[in-house]
Amino acid sequence: MATEDRGFASMERNRQREIASKGGKAAHLKGAAHEWTREEAQAAGRKGGLARHRKTQVPPASSPDDASAS
């Protein structure tokens, strides 16, 4: 059996969602699921937005060939 024929990632997307949904529902029933407060959600969104913004602002690394061209 090839490795790409095994595991969660090789399943159809709908089957993955079905399994994940069951896990989420079970966690909520058990009381183990995390429920976000408004403040936690705001902080997480802000953190993600800042990280994304920083990624787009990084200048490209210069290579040694660039220095000899000037």
C-alpha positions in Angstrom: 0.0 0.0 0.0 1.4 3.4 -1.0 1.7 6.1 1.7 -0.6 8.4 -0.3 -3.4 5.8 0.0 -3.4 6.0 3.8 -4.5 8.5 6.5 -6.8 11.4 7.0 -5.3 13.6 4.3 -5.9 11.0 1.6 -9.7 10.9 2.3 -12.3 12.8 0.4 -12.8 16.3 1.7 -16.5 15.5 2.7 -15.4 12.5 4.7 -12.8 14.6 6.5 -15.4 17.2 7.4 -17.8 14.6 8.6 -15.1 13.1 11.0 -14.0 16.5 12.2 -17.5 17.5 12.8 -18.2 14.5 15.0 -15.0 15.3 17.0 -16.1 18.8 17.6 -19.6 17.8 18.7 -18.2 15.2 21.0 -15.8 17.8 22.6 -18.6 20.2 23.2 -20.7 17.5 24.8 -17.8 16.5 27.0 -17.2 20.1 28.0 -13.6 20.0 26.7 -14.1 22.3 23.7 -12.7 25.8 23.9 -15.3 28.6 23.5 -13.9 31.9 22.5 -14.7 35.1 24.3 -15.0 38.3 22.3 -11.7 39.6 23.6 -9.9 36.3 22.8 -11.3 36.3 19.2 -10.2 40.0 18.7 -6.7 39.3 20.0 -6.3 36.3 17.8 -7.6 38.1 14.7 -5.3 41.1 15.4 -2.3 38.7 15.9 -3.0 36.9 12.6 -3.5 40.2 10.7 -0.2 41.6 12.0 1.7 38.4 11.1 0.2 38.5 7.6 1.1 42.2 7.2 4.6 41.5 8.3 5.0 38.8 5.7 4.1 41.1 2.9 6.5 43.8 4.1 9.7 41.7 4.2 12.1 42.9 1.4 13.6 40.2 -0.8 17.0 38.9 0.3 19.8 40.2 -1.8 22.1 37.6 -3.4 25.9 38.1 -4.0 25.2 38.5 -7.7 23.2 41.7 -7.0 26.3 43.4 -5.4 28.5 42.9 -8.5 25.9 44.3 -10.9 26.1 47.8 -9.4 
